[in-house]
């Protein structure tokens, strides 16, 4: 199961939990729209952020080949609105593909492999179903408990 992060926001005077990746995508999109209205979009808010995000992905991918070439490709071609999808797919990809059989990082990015389907082993698929069911049960329980208060 991939990493899932929620953050609490206030909307219409009420607090609620939302998927952090959706919130970050929204904020990055707003930032890019603001920059576009000023005369041109920039792929990252600042240079330091770009390096940090790449390093997070590089460490997650964990197949250390052609870092400089891969980083240059990342800087020129990977926009912030793709980062969340790339991170999610990479997490699943490394969980289901032995390191020796993974594509080199540069090839992964060049061929936009984050768009590829991941075929899960039957036992992994079953485990994800069970985790999903448990999560939905927990959500229903919390909703019912909240309604009773």
C-alpha atoms as an extended CHARMM CRD file, in Angstrom:
* protein
*
       149  EXT
         1         1  UNK       CA              0.0000000000        0.0000000000        0.0000000000  PROA      1               0.0000000000
         2         2  UNK       CA              1.3300000000        3.4170000000       -0.9210000000  PROA      2               0.0000000000
         3         3  UNK       CA              1.8590000000        6.3390000000        1.3620000000  PROA      3               0.0000000000
         4         4  UNK       CA             -1.2770000000        8.3380000000        2.1630000000  PROA      4               0.0000000000
         5         5  UNK       CA             -1.1550000000       11.6940000000        3.8940000000  PROA      5               0.0000000000
         6         6  UNK       CA             -4.0460000000       13.8750000000        5.0040000000  PROA      6               0.0000000000
         7         7  UNK       CA             -4.0580000000       17.4540000000        6.1940000000  PROA      7               0.0000000000
         8         8  UNK       CA             -6.7130000000       19.3850000000        8.0620000000  PROA      8               0.0000000000
         9         9  UNK       CA             -8.1340000000       22.4650000000        6.3510000000  PROA      9               0.0000000000
        10        10  UNK       CA            -10.8590000000       24.9460000000        7.2040000000  PROA      10              0.0000000000
        11        11  UNK       CA            -13.5480000000       25.4550000000        4.5760000000  PROA      11              0.0000000000
        12        12  UNK       CA            -16.7150000000       27.4920000000        5.1100000000  PROA      12              0.0000000000
        13        13  UNK       CA            -15.8560000000       27.7280000000        8.8020000000  PROA      13              0.0000000000
        14        14  UNK       CA            -15.6260000000       23.9530000000        9.2270000000  PROA      14              0.0000000000
        15        15  UNK       CA            -12.5270000000       21.8360000000        9.6470000000  PROA      15              0.0000000000
        16        16  UNK       CA            -12.1150000000       18.7800000000        7.4650000000  PROA      16              0.0000000000
        17        17  UNK       CA             -9.4220000000       16.2960000000        6.4820000000  PROA      17              0.0000000000
        18        18  UNK       CA             -8.3700000000       16.1610000000        2.8330000000  PROA      18              0.0000000000
        19        19  UNK       CA             -5.8900000000       14.1690000000        0.7640000000  PROA      19              0.0000000000
        20        20  UNK       CA             -2.6340000000       16.1360000000        1.0030000000  PROA      20              0.0000000000
        21        21  UNK       CA             -1.5900000000       15.2890000000       -2.5610000000  PROA      21              0.0000000000
        22        22  UNK       CA             -4.8060000000       16.8250000000       -3.9390000000  PROA      22              0.0000000000
        23        23  UNK       CA             -4.3120000000       19.9320000000       -1.8020000000  PROA      23              0.0000000000
        24        24  UNK       CA             -0.6830000000       20.2920000000       -2.9080000000  PROA      24              0.0000000000
        25        25  UNK       CA             -1.6420000000       19.8140000000       -6.5570000000  PROA      25              0.0000000000
        26        26  UNK       CA             -4.2490000000       22.5590000000       -6.1400000000  PROA      26              0.0000000000
        27        27  UNK       CA             -1.7580000000       24.9270000000       -4.4850000000  PROA      27              0.0000000000
        28        28  UNK       CA              0.9040000000       24.2710000000       -7.1330000000  PROA      28              0.0000000000
        29        29  UNK       CA             -1.6560000000       24.8010000000       -9.8810000000  PROA      29              0.0000000000
        30        30  UNK       CA             -2.6810000000       28.1120000000       -8.2920000000  PROA      30              0.0000000000
        31        31  UNK       CA              0.9780000000       29.1320000000       -8.0750000000  PROA      31              0.0000000000
        32        32  UNK       CA              1.5810000000       28.2920000000      -11.7260000000  PROA      32              0.0000000000
        33        33  UNK       CA             -1.5480000000       30.1950000000      -12.7950000000  PROA      33              0.0000000000
        34        34  UNK       CA             -0.3700000000       33.2070000000      -10.8090000000  PROA      34              0.0000000000
        35        35  UNK       CA              3.0780000000       33.0390000000      -12.4260000000  PROA      35              0.0000000000
        36        36  UNK       CA              1.5140000000       32.6230000000      -15.8740000000  PROA      36              0.0000000000
        37        37  UNK       CA             -0.5690000000       35.7490000000      -15.3530000000  PROA      37              0.0000000000
        38        38  UNK       CA              2.6810000000       37.6050000000      -14.6100000000  PROA      38              0.0000000000
        39        39  UNK       CA              4.0840000000       36.6590000000      -17.9880000000  PROA      39              0.0000000000
        40        40  UNK       CA              5.2940000000       33.0780000000      -17.8370000000  PROA      40              0.0000000000
        41        41  UNK       CA              4.9880000000       29.8650000000      -15.8650000000  PROA      41              0.0000000000
        42        42  UNK       CA              7.9120000000       28.5080000000      -13.9300000000  PROA      42              0.0000000000
        43        43  UNK       CA              8.1740000000       24.7900000000      -13.2710000000  PROA      43              0.0000000000
        44        44  UNK       CA              9.1430000000       25.1570000000       -9.5920000000  PROA      44              0.0000000000
        45        45  UNK       CA              8.6970000000       27.9150000000       -7.0180000000  PROA      45              0.0000000000
        46        46  UNK       CA             12.4710000000       28.0360000000       -6.4400000000  PROA      46              0.0000000000
        47        47  UNK       CA             15.6800000000       26.2200000000       -7.2990000000  PROA      47              0.0000000000
        48        48  UNK       CA             16.1740000000       24.7200000000       -3.8240000000  PROA      48              0.0000000000
        49        49  UNK       CA             12.7190000000       23.1470000000       -3.8950000000  PROA      49              0.0000000000
        50        50  UNK       CA             13.4260000000       21.5570000000       -7.2760000000  PROA      50              0.0000000000
        51        51  UNK       CA             16.5960000000       19.9060000000       -5.9500000000  PROA      51              0.0000000000
        52        52  UNK       CA             14.8500000000       18.7000000000       -2.7720000000  PROA      52              0.0000000000
        53        53  UNK       CA             11.9460000000       17.1670000000       -4.6740000000  PROA      53              0.0000000000
        54        54  UNK       CA             14.2740000000       15.4440000000       -7.1250000000  PROA      54              0.0000000000
        55        55  UNK       CA             16.3870000000       14.1030000000       -4.2380000000  PROA      55              0.0000000000
        56        56  UNK       CA             13.2560000000       12.7070000000       -2.5550000000  PROA      56              0.0000000000
        57        57  UNK       CA             12.3200000000       10.9030000000       -5.7610000000  PROA      57              0.0000000000
        58        58  UNK       CA             15.9180000000        9.7700000000       -6.4070000000  PROA      58              0.0000000000
        59        59  UNK       CA             16.1560000000        8.2360000000       -2.9330000000  PROA      59              0.0000000000
        60        60  UNK       CA             12.7270000000        6.6350000000       -3.2660000000  PROA      60              0.0000000000
        61        61  UNK       CA             13.5810000000        5.1300000000       -6.6700000000  PROA      61              0.0000000000
        62        62  UNK       CA             16.7990000000        3.7260000000       -5.2210000000  PROA      62              0.0000000000
        63        63  UNK       CA             18.5410000000        2.6750000000       -8.4030000000  PROA      63              0.0000000000
        64        64  UNK       CA             21.5430000000        4.9580000000       -8.5570000000  PROA      64              0.0000000000
        65        65  UNK       CA             22.4540000000        5.3930000000      -12.2190000000  PROA      65              0.0000000000
        66        66  UNK       CA             23.0920000000        8.5760000000      -14.2510000000  PROA      66              0.0000000000
        67        67  UNK       CA             22.0720000000       11.0290000000      -11.5390000000  PROA      67              0.0000000000
        68        68  UNK       CA             23.3370000000       14.1620000000      -13.3030000000  PROA      68              0.0000000000
        69        69  UNK       CA             21.6610000000       13.2330000000      -16.6000000000  PROA      69              0.0000000000
        70        70  UNK       CA             18.4530000000       12.3140000000      -14.7810000000  PROA      70              0.0000000000
        71        71  UNK       CA             18.4560000000       15.5420000000      -12.7490000000  PROA      71              0.0000000000
        72        72  UNK       CA             18.9460000000       17.6350000000      -15.9000000000  PROA      72              0.0000000000
        73        73  UNK       CA             16.0130000000       15.8540000000      -17.5360000000  PROA      73              0.0000000000
        74        74  UNK       CA             13.9160000000       16.3530000000      -14.3880000000  PROA      74              0.0000000000
        75        75  UNK       CA             14.6390000000       20.1030000000      -14.3350000000  PROA      75              0.0000000000
        76        76  UNK       CA             13.7620000000       20.6210000000      -17.9890000000  PROA      76              0.0000000000
        77        77  UNK       CA             10.7680000000       18.3120000000      -18.3510000000  PROA      77              0.0000000000
        78        78  UNK       CA              9.0990000000       17.4500000000      -15.0510000000  PROA      78              0.0000000000
        79        79  UNK       CA              6.5690000000       20.0770000000      -14.0010000000  PROA      79              0.0000000000
        80        80  UNK       CA              5.2050000000       20.3670000000      -10.4890000000  PROA      80              0.0000000000
        81        81  UNK       CA              1.7670000000       19.0620000000      -11.4650000000  PROA      81              0.0000000000
        82        82  UNK       CA              3.3930000000       15.7210000000      -12.4000000000  PROA      82              0.0000000000
        83        83  UNK       CA              5.4040000000       15.2570000000       -9.2040000000  PROA      83              0.0000000000
        84        84  UNK       CA              2.5730000000       13.7740000000       -7.1430000000  PROA      84              0.0000000000
        85        85  UNK       CA              1.7140000000       11.2130000000       -9.8410000000  PROA      85              0.0000000000
        86        86  UNK       CA              5.3800000000       10.3340000000      -10.2990000000  PROA      86              0.0000000000
        87        87  UNK       CA              5.8970000000        9.8400000000       -6.5530000000  PROA      87              0.0000000000
        88        88  UNK       CA              2.7810000000        7.6640000000       -6.1820000000  PROA      88              0.0000000000
        89        89  UNK       CA              3.6380000000        5.4930000000       -9.1660000000  PROA      89              0.0000000000
        90        90  UNK       CA              7.2900000000        5.1950000000       -8.1410000000  PROA      90              0.0000000000
        91        91  UNK       CA              6.2530000000        3.9880000000       -4.6760000000  PROA      91              0.0000000000
        92        92  UNK       CA              4.0980000000        1.2400000000       -6.1980000000  PROA      92              0.0000000000
        93        93  UNK       CA              6.6760000000        0.4530000000       -8.8740000000  PROA      93              0.0000000000
        94        94  UNK       CA              9.5040000000       -0.1520000000       -6.4070000000  PROA      94              0.0000000000
        95        95  UNK       CA              7.2360000000       -2.2670000000       -4.1950000000  PROA      95              0.0000000000
        96        96  UNK       CA              6.3740000000       -4.5550000000       -7.0960000000  PROA      96              0.0000000000
        97        97  UNK       CA              9.6020000000       -4.6040000000       -9.1290000000  PROA      97              0.0000000000
        98        98  UNK       CA             12.8980000000       -6.0010000000       -7.8760000000  PROA      98              0.0000000000
        99        99  UNK       CA             15.6970000000       -3.4390000000       -8.0400000000  PROA      99              0.0000000000
       100       100  UNK       CA             17.6620000000       -5.4350000000      -10.6040000000  PROA      100             0.0000000000
       101       101  UNK       CA             14.6700000000       -5.4010000000      -12.9830000000  PROA      101             0.0000000000
       102       102  UNK       CA             13.7470000000       -1.7190000000      -12.6170000000  PROA      102             0.0000000000
       103       103  UNK       CA             14.3530000000        0.6410000000      -15.4880000000  PROA      103             0.0000000000
       104       104  UNK       CA             17.1980000000        3.0880000000      -15.0300000000  PROA      104             0.0000000000
       105       105  UNK       CA             15.8720000000        6.3260000000      -13.4900000000  PROA      105             0.0000000000
       106       106  UNK       CA             16.5200000000        8.3540000000      -16.6400000000  PROA      106             0.0000000000
       107       107  UNK       CA             14.6000000000        5.8500000000      -18.7890000000  PROA      107             0.0000000000
       108       108  UNK       CA             11.7490000000        5.8190000000      -16.2820000000  PROA      108             0.0000000000
       109       109  UNK       CA             11.3330000000        9.5880000000      -16.6500000000  PROA      109             0.0000000000
       110       110  UNK       CA             12.0920000000        9.8070000000      -20.3760000000  PROA      110             0.0000000000
       111       111  UNK       CA              9.4670000000        7.1800000000      -21.2280000000  PROA      111             0.0000000000
       112       112  UNK       CA              6.9210000000        8.6540000000      -18.7760000000  PROA      112             0.0000000000
       113       113  UNK       CA              6.6530000000        5.3170000000      -17.0230000000  PROA      113             0.0000000000
       114       114  UNK       CA              4.5750000000        6.8430000000      -14.2270000000  PROA      114             0.0000000000
       115       115  UNK       CA              1.7250000000        6.5050000000      -16.7520000000  PROA      115             0.0000000000
       116       116  UNK       CA              2.2500000000        2.7250000000      -17.0090000000  PROA      116             0.0000000000
       117       117  UNK       CA             -0.0140000000        0.1670000000      -15.3990000000  PROA      117             0.0000000000
       118       118  UNK       CA              1.4430000000       -1.7230000000      -12.4670000000  PROA      118             0.0000000000
       119       119  UNK       CA              0.4640000000       -5.3670000000      -12.4390000000  PROA      119             0.0000000000
       120       120  UNK       CA              0.3510000000       -6.5280000000       -8.8480000000  PROA      120             0.0000000000
       121       121  UNK       CA              1.2140000000       -9.9500000000       -7.5770000000  PROA      121             0.0000000000
       122       122  UNK       CA             -2.0050000000      -11.6930000000       -6.4330000000  PROA      122             0.0000000000
       123       123  UNK       CA             -0.9950000000      -11.6130000000       -2.7560000000  PROA      123             0.0000000000
       124       124  UNK       CA             -0.2200000000       -7.8670000000       -2.9320000000  PROA      124             0.0000000000
       125       125  UNK       CA             -3.5430000000       -7.1390000000       -4.6470000000  PROA      125             0.0000000000
       126       126  UNK       CA             -5.4010000000       -9.1110000000       -1.9740000000  PROA      126             0.0000000000
       127       127  UNK       CA             -3.5770000000       -7.2480000000        0.8110000000  PROA      127             0.0000000000
       128       128  UNK       CA             -4.4770000000       -3.8950000000       -0.7600000000  PROA      128             0.0000000000
       129       129  UNK       CA             -8.1360000000       -4.9260000000       -0.9540000000  PROA      129             0.0000000000
       130       130  UNK       CA             -8.1100000000       -5.8530000000        2.7310000000  PROA      130             0.0000000000
       131       131  UNK       CA             -6.4390000000       -2.5620000000        3.6830000000  PROA      131             0.0000000000
       132       132  UNK       CA             -8.9870000000       -0.6410000000        1.5950000000  PROA      132             0.0000000000
       133       133  UNK       CA            -11.8970000000       -2.4430000000        3.2590000000  PROA      133             0.0000000000
       134       134  UNK       CA            -10.4310000000       -1.7600000000        6.7060000000  PROA      134             0.0000000000
       135       135  UNK       CA             -9.9540000000        1.9140000000        5.8580000000  PROA      135             0.0000000000
       136       136  UNK       CA            -13.5670000000        2.2340000000        4.6800000000  PROA      136             0.0000000000
       137       137  UNK       CA            -14.8130000000        0.5160000000        7.8480000000  PROA      137             0.0000000000
       138       138  UNK       CA            -12.7960000000        2.9380000000        9.9670000000  PROA      138             0.0000000000
       139       139  UNK       CA            -14.1520000000        5.9250000000        8.0260000000  PROA      139             0.0000000000
       140       140  UNK       CA            -17.7370000000        4.6940000000        8.4230000000  PROA      140             0.0000000000
       141       141  UNK       CA            -17.1940000000        4.1310000000       12.1490000000  PROA      141             0.0000000000
       142       142  UNK       CA            -15.7540000000        7.6170000000       12.6340000000  PROA      142             0.0000000000
       143       143  UNK       CA            -18.5690000000        9.1940000000       10.6130000000  PROA      143             0.0000000000
       144       144  UNK       CA            -21.1950000000        7.3440000000       12.6490000000  PROA      144             0.0000000000
       145       145  UNK       CA            -19.4820000000        8.3180000000       15.8960000000  PROA      145             0.0000000000
       146       146  UNK       CA            -19.3010000000       11.9530000000       14.7940000000  PROA      146             0.0000000000
       147       147  UNK       CA            -23.0010000000       11.9930000000       13.8590000000  PROA      147             0.0000000000
       148       148  UNK       CA            -23.9300000000       10.6470000000       17.2950000000  PROA      148             0.0000000000
       149       149  UNK       CA            -22.1910000000       13.5390000000       19.0460000000  PROA      149             0.0000000000
